[in-house]
Amino acid sequence: MGGNDVAPNHYKFPIVVKGFVVIGSSSDGEKVHGRVLKLGFESDLFVRNALIPIMLQEEEIEPNRATIVSALISCANTGDLNKGHLIYAYMKDNEIEADVLLSTALLTMYAKCGTMNLAKKVFDQMPDRSVVSGNAMIVGYGLHGHGEKALEMFLRDGEERSNAK
């Protein structure tokens, strides 16, 4: 991207950054980060999201629960199942217990990425669920061609709420 034949843009920067993150070359990632700043791409959402791992490495910041929820939601919205798996692995490796909010973000990510079996597994393992958790499952089923399961879950949730009153 530093040569004359390939012009940098907001599509290429995230790919280059991801490559450096994957191979563990934080010094090259820092150079790309500097180039992003120099060329004015720091306001582009995709470029900024791609730079997060580089910035965390530079500053050695430990993500908290809010950061993890935000990262999972970003993965859900971009359909990035691989990064979602990495975030879940980070949670397990660091023994971060999934509360209702984290579990809901995780199942939402799986559901939006089309991995309904994993979304259902997270949902079933939740000791406490919110309306948002159930809605995430319904949306996931609906988005991925499982309309009957979505309707079944909607009706079951409605019955459970009626019985709880």
CORVEN-V643847 format. One record per run of one state. SS is the DSSP state (hx for helix, st for strand, lp for the rest). FROM is the first residue (numbers start at 1). LEN is the number of residues. If there is no record, write none. Layout:
SS_FROM_LEN, SS_FROM_LEN
This chain:
lp_1_11, hx_12_12, lp_24_2, hx_26_14, lp_40_5, hx_45_15, lp_60_5, hx_65_14, lp_79_2, hx_81_13, lp_94_6, hx_100_13, lp_113_3, hx_116_10, lp_126_5, hx_131_13, lp_144_3, hx_147_18, lp_165_1
